[in-house]
Amino acid sequence: MASVCNSIQFSLKRSNFSFSSTHKLVNRNLINLVPLRNLSIIANFKNFEPIKPKCSQLLKPRNSVDVFITKAVAADAEGHDIEITDGYVKPTKGFAEKFPALVTGFFFFTWYFLNVIFNILNKKVYNYFPYPYFVSVVHLLVGVTYCLISWTVGLPKRAPINKELLALLTPVAFCHALGHVMSNVSFATVAVSFTHTIKALEPFFSASASQFVLGHQIPVSLWLSLAPVVIGVSMASLTELSFNWTGFISAMISNIAFTYRSIYSKKAMTGMDSTNVYAYISIIALLFCLPPAIFIEGPQLLQYGFRDAIAKVGLYKFLSDLFWIGMFYHLYNQIATNTLERVAPLTHAVGNVLKRVFVIGFSIVVFGNKISTQTGIGTAIAIAGVAIYSLIKARMEEKKRKAAAHAHAQ
């Protein structure tokens, strides 16, 4: 036994290992390592330092010991500490696993920020180029180009797709295309603040779909918390200065479409990461958006649409604006999809409504939109209803989590 211990110590003493506790191993310079088998270590080390670990930390009462050092190297490369449990090397939790709420909060913040920039630039384009069907195609075309380039360089690696996944993603893409086009029709015809006030009803549609389509039981308290949202949106709509039926109906259709997109997207994430999911959805949605853009707006664009826009702002600014609204549209939707991967559809819908608070505020400041007193009160009531809904939903989820933890402990 003494000779075996000396052999192990000789093999390890040139490595850069240090034991911070009896079960914790911290390493910063391991390279080209292979598993330890039959008490032998084959490795290349640098920065040699002596160490004398105890035999009891390295040996098990059996003939063959497997310590998967390669896992330690991978963990170390990411800046993680390394733990040894029953003779096996395991990485400790990373930052995202230790602070999930903080990471999710960052996703929400980035989503809000990108969406505000997109809405401001998008509305500015509509002020001199009022063709929402064509602009919708540009949004998706820029995003699809971005995805194809990303796949080409391997960031991220393209996930394979088969007939089953294609069938699963196609209805998601259709809902995405419909909601996107209808949102743009509304943005082009009414104030940005009004469109987002109407779209504050999305949690109501999401709750309805969850109960009546998916069969999930929604508590009465949640339904009651949504009542102020409906009342507030109704008040705001009655006295909105920029109101017209095209903008109102388009925003309502968008609510329904995006509700179903969120529900079906959650199902479609099985076996594929959210980045690839959204890339495939964008490609399919682009195919859905092309026909209406060509047949509805194509003749007008060829006759005078492009010519008038270029005459007003110049060719360079026109193309630049179209590119950037497409890029910000893709990025904010990509982050929104990544966020959806981390939360439930209803929570995602609530976060989507809170995002509208920022968009409404910034749009009023940037565009100087005038709103009536009743519209302002109605918007405030709707947002308050969303806040109450969010609080009730959060408490319900916390109770479920505690109950599940308690059941697991027993």
C-alpha positions in Angstrom: 0.0 0.0 0.0 2.8 2.4 0.8 4.4 1.8 -2.6 1.0 2.5 -4.3 0.6 5.7 -2.4 4.0 6.9 -3.3 3.3 6.1 -7.0 0.1 8.1 -6.9 1.8 11.0 -5.1 4.7 11.0 -7.7 2.2 11.1 -10.5 0.2 14.0 -9.0 2.9 16.1 -7.4 3.9 17.7 -10.7 0.3 18.8 -11.4 -1.2 22.1 -10.4 -3.7 20.6 -8.0 -4.7 22.1 -4.7 -7.1 20.8 -2.1 -9.2 23.5 -0.5 -11.1 20.9 1.5 -11.3 17.2 1.9 -13.6 16.9 -1.1 -12.9 20.0 -3.2 -10.2 20.1 -5.9 -9.3 23.4 -7.6 -7.2 23.3 -10.7 -6.3 26.0 -13.2 -3.7 24.6 -15.6 -4.8 21.1 -16.7 -4.5 20.2 -20.4 -4.8 17.1 -22.5 -6.0 14.8 -19.6 -7.5 11.3 -19.9 -9.3 9.1 -17.4 -7.5 7.6 -14.5 -7.7 3.8 -14.6 -6.1 1.2 -12.4 -4.3 3.8 -10.4 -2.4 5.3 -13.3 -2.5 8.8 -14.6 -1.5 9.8 -18.1 -1.4 13.6 -18.6 0.6 16.6 -19.7 1.1 19.2 -17.1 2.7 22.6 -16.8 3.6 24.9 -13.9 4.7 22.0 -11.7 4.1 22.2 -8.0 4.4 19.5 -5.3 1.5 18.1 -3.4 0.9 15.2 -1.0 -2.8 14.2 -1.1 -3.9 11.5 1.2 -4.3 8.0 -0.2 -7.9 7.8 1.3 -8.9 10.7 -1.0 -7.8 8.8 -4.1 -8.4 5.1 -3.5 -11.6 3.1 -3.4 -11.8 -0.4 -1.9 -11.8 -2.1 -5.4 -9.4 -2.9 -8.1 -10.3 -0.3 -10.7 -10.9 3.4 -10.0 -12.3 5.7 -12.7 -11.9 9.4 -12.2 -13.1 11.3 -15.2 -10.5 14.1 -15.2 -11.7 15.4 -18.6 -14.9 16.7 -16.9 -12.7 18.6 -14.5 -10.9 20.2 -17.4 -14.1 21.3 -19.0 -15.4 22.7 -15.8 -12.1 24.5 -15.2 -12.2 26.0 -18.6 -15.5 27.7 -17.7 -14.1 29.0 -14.5 -15.9 26.6 -12.2 -14.6 24.9 -9.1 -14.3 21.1 -9.2 -15.6 18.6 -6.7 -14.8 15.0 -6.1 -17.7 12.8 -4.9 -17.1 9.1 -4.4 -14.1 9.2 -6.6 -15.6 11.1 -9.5 -14.8 14.6 -10.6 -17.9 16.9 -10.9 -18.2 20.6 -11.7 -20.0 22.8 -9.3 -22.9 24.9 -10.4 -22.2 27.9 -12.7 -23.4 31.4 -12.3 -26.7 30.8 -14.3 -27.5 27.8 -12.1 -26.7 29.6 -8.9 -28.6 32.8 -9.7 -31.5 31.8 -12.1 -33.7 34.8 -11.1 -30.9 37.2 -11.9 -30.2 35.7 -15.3 -33.9 35.6 -16.2 -34.2 39.3 -15.1 -31.3 40.1 -17.4 -33.2 38.4 -20.3 -36.3 40.4 -19.6 -34.3 43.7 -19.4 -32.6 43.1 -22.7 -35.9 42.1 -24.3 -37.5 45.4 -23.1 -34.6 47.5 -24.3 -34.4 46.1 -27.8 -38.2 46.2 -28.2 -38.3 49.9 -27.2 -35.6 50.8 -29.8 -37.4 48.7 -32.5 -40.8 50.4 -31.8 -39.4 53.9 -32.1 -37.5 53.2 -35.3 -40.4 51.2 -36.8 -42.9 54.0 -36.3 -40.5 56.6 -37.8 -40.3 54.5 -40.9 -44.1 54.3 -41.2 -44.3 58.1 -41.0 -42.8 58.2 -44.5 -43.3 54.7 -45.8 -46.8 53.4 -44.7 -46.6 49.8 -46.1 -46.8 47.4 -43.2 -47.0 44.2 -45.2 -43.8 44.9 -47.0 -42.1 46.2 -43.9 -43.1 42.9 -42.1 -41.3 41.0 -44.9 -38.2 43.2 -44.4 -38.2 42.5 -40.7 -38.2 38.7 -41.3 -35.9 38.8 -44.2 -33.1 40.6 -42.2 -33.7 38.1 -39.4 -33.5 35.1 -41.7 -30.3 36.4 -43.3 -28.8 36.8 -39.8 -29.8 33.2 -38.9 -28.3 31.8 -42.1 -25.0 33.6 -41.5 -24.9 32.5 -37.8 -25.5 28.9 -38.9 -22.7 29.2 -41.5 -20.1 30.2 -38.9 -21.5 27.7 -36.3 -22.8 30.2 -33.8 -25.1 28.5 -33.0 -24.7 25.1 -34.7 -27.8 24.4 -36.8 -30.1 21.8 -35.3 -31.3 19.2 -37.8 -35.0 19.3 -38.6 -37.3 16.4 -39.8 -40.9 16.2 -41.0 -42.2 15.8 -37.4 -40.5 19.0 -36.2 -41.5 20.8 -39.4 -45.1 19.9 -38.8 -44.8 21.1 -35.2 -43.2 24.4 -36.1 -45.4 25.3 -39.1 -48.5 26.4 -37.0 -46.1 28.3 -34.7 -44.7 30.1 -37.7 -48.1 30.9 -39.1 -49.2 32.4 -35.8 -45.9 34.4 -35.7 -46.5 35.7 -39.2 -50.1 36.6 -38.6 -49.4 38.4 -35.3 -46.4 40.2 -36.8 -48.2 41.5 -39.8 -51.3 42.5 -37.8 -49.1 44.4 -35.3 -47.5 46.3 -38.1 -50.8 47.2 -39.7 -51.9 48.6 -36.3 -48.6 50.4 -35.8 -48.9 52.0 -39.2 -52.5 53.3 -38.7 -52.6 54.4 -35.0 -50.3 55.7 -32.3 -47.7 53.2 -30.9 -49.0 53.8 -27.4 -52.5 52.9 -28.4 -51.5 49.7 -30.1 -49.6 48.6 -27.0 -52.5 49.5 -24.8 -54.7 47.1 -26.9 -52.1 44.5 -26.8 -52.1 44.7 -23.0 -55.0 42.3 -23.2 -52.6 39.4 -24.2 -52.7 37.8 -20.7 -56.5 37.6 -20.9 -56.2 35.8 -24.2 -53.4 33.6 -22.9 -55.4 32.7 -19.8 -58.4 31.8 -22.0 -56.3 29.6 -24.2 -54.7 27.9 -21.3 -58.1 27.0 -19.8 -60.3 26.3 -22.8 -57.7 24.9 -25.2 -55.0 23.3 -23.1 -57.5 22.3 -20.3 -55.5 24.0 -17.5 -57.7 25.2 -14.6 -57.2 29.0 -14.1 -58.3 30.1 -10.5 -61.0 32.6 -10.1 -58.6 35.0 -8.4 -56.6 35.2 -11.6 -59.6 35.9 -13.7 -60.7 38.7 -11.3 -57.2 40.3 -11.5 -57.6 40.5 -15.3 -60.9 42.4 -15.1 -59.1 45.8 -14.5 -57.0 45.1 -17.6 -60.1 44.7 -19.8 -61.8 47.7 -18.2 -58.7 49.9 -18.5 -58.1 49.0 -22.2 -61.8 49.7 -22.9 -61.6 53.1 -21.3 -58.4 54.0 -23.2 -59.9 52.9 -26.5 -63.1 55.0 -26.2 -61.3 58.3 -26.0 -58.1 57.5 -27.9 -57.4 60.4 -30.3 -55.8 58.2 -33.0 -58.5 55.5 -32.8 -59.6 53.7 -36.0 -61.1 50.2 -36.4 -58.3 49.0 -38.6 -55.7 49.6 -35.9 -58.0 48.3 -33.2 -59.0 45.0 -34.9 -55.5 44.4 -36.2 -54.1 44.7 -32.6 -56.7 42.3 -31.3 -55.9 39.7 -34.0 -52.3 40.1 -33.1 -53.1 39.3 -29.5 -54.8 36.0 -30.4 -52.0 35.0 -32.8 -49.2 35.7 -30.4 -51.0 33.8 -27.6 -51.1 30.7 -29.7 -47.6 31.2 -30.8 -46.4 31.2 -27.2 -48.3 28.1 -26.3 -47.2 26.1 -29.3 -43.6 27.4 -29.1 -43.3 26.0 -25.6 -44.3 22.6 -27.0 -42.0 22.9 -30.0 -38.9 23.4 -27.8 -38.7 19.7 -27.0 -35.3 18.5 -28.3 -34.3 21.8 -29.8 -32.8 25.0 -28.3 -34.8 28.2 -28.5 -32.4 29.9 -30.8 -32.8 27.2 -33.5 -36.5 27.1 -32.9 -36.9 30.9 -33.6 -34.6 30.6 -36.7 -36.8 28.0 -38.2 -40.0 29.9 -37.3 -38.6 33.0 -38.9 -37.8 31.2 -42.2 -41.3 29.6 -42.4 -43.0 32.8 -41.3 -41.2 34.7 -44.1 -42.8 32.3 -46.6 -46.2 33.1 -45.1 -45.7 36.8 -45.3 -44.5 37.1 -48.9 -47.8 36.4 -50.8 -49.9 39.2 -49.0 -47.1 41.7 -49.4 -46.8 41.0 -53.1 -50.5 41.0 -53.9 -51.7 43.7 -51.5 -48.9 46.3 -51.6 -46.8 45.2 -54.6 -48.5 47.3 -57.3 -48.4 50.5 -55.1 -44.8 50.0 -54.2 -43.7 49.7 -57.9 -45.8 52.7 -59.0 -44.9 55.2 -56.3 -44.1 53.7 -52.9 -40.4 53.3 -53.2 -40.0 56.4 -55.3 -41.8 58.6 -52.7 -39.8 57.2 -49.8 -36.5 57.8 -51.5 -37.5 61.3 -52.4 -38.3 62.1 -48.8 -35.3 60.7 -47.0 -32.8 59.5 -49.7 -31.8 56.0 -50.8 -29.1 55.5 -48.1 -31.3 56.4 -45.1 -34.3 54.4 -46.5 -32.2 51.2 -46.9 -30.4 51.8 -43.6 -33.7 52.3 -41.7 -35.2 49.1 -43.2 -32.0 47.1 -42.2 -31.9 48.3 -38.6 -35.6 47.8 -37.9 -35.2 44.3 -39.2 -32.1 43.7 -37.1 -33.7 45.0 -33.9 -36.9 43.1 -34.6 -35.0 39.9 -34.9 -32.8 40.5 -31.8 -35.7 41.4 -29.5 -37.8 38.4 -30.7 -34.8 36.1 -30.3 -34.3 37.3 -26.7 -38.1 37.0 -26.1 -37.9 33.4 -27.3 -34.9 32.7 -25.1 -36.9 34.2 -22.2 -40.0 32.0 -23.0 -37.7 29.0 -22.7 -37.0 29.9 -19.1 -40.6 30.7 -17.9 -44.2 29.5 -18.3 -46.4 30.9 -21.2 -48.6 32.9 -18.8 -45.5 34.5 -17.1 -44.1 35.3 -20.4 -47.4 37.0 -21.4 -47.3 39.1 -18.2 -43.7 40.1 -18.9 -44.8 41.1 -22.4 -47.4 43.4 -20.9 -45.0 45.0 -18.5 -42.7 45.6 -21.4 -45.5 47.7 -22.9 -45.2 50.2 -20.0 -41.7 51.1 -21.2 -42.8 51.2 -24.9 -45.9 53.4 -24.2 -43.8 55.8 -22.0 -41.0 56.2 -24.5 -43.3 56.5 -27.5 -45.3 59.3 -25.9 -42.0 61.2 -25.1 -40.4 60.6 -28.5 -43.4 61.2 -30.7 -45.2 63.7 -28.5 -48.5 61.7 -28.7 -51.3 63.5 -27.0 -53.6 61.4 -24.9 -56.8 62.3 -23.2 -57.3 62.1 -19.4 -59.6 59.1 -19.7 -57.1 57.3 -22.0 -54.3 57.9 -19.4 -56.5 56.7 -16.6 -57.6 53.6 -18.6 -54.0 52.7 -19.4 -53.0 53.1 -15.7 -55.9 50.8 -14.6 -54.8 48.2 -17.2 -51.2 48.3 -16.0 -52.4 48.0 -12.3 -54.5 45.0 -13.2 -51.4 43.4 -14.8 -49.4 44.1 -11.6 -52.1 42.4 -9.5 -52.2 39.5 -11.8 -48.4 39.1 -11.7 -48.4 39.1 -7.9 -51.1 36.5 -7.6 -49.5 34.3 -10.2 -46.1 34.6 -8.5 -47.5 33.5 -5.2 -49.3 30.5 -6.7 -46.1 29.4 -8.4 -44.2 29.8 -5.1 -46.7 27.6 -3.3 -46.4 25.0 -6.0 -42.6 25.0 -5.7 -42.7 24.7 -1.9 -45.3 21.9 -2.1 -43.2 20.0 -4.7 -40.0 20.4 -2.6 -41.8 19.2 0.5 -43.2 16.1 -1.3 -39.7 15.4 -2.7 -38.2 15.6 0.8 -40.6 13.1 2.2 
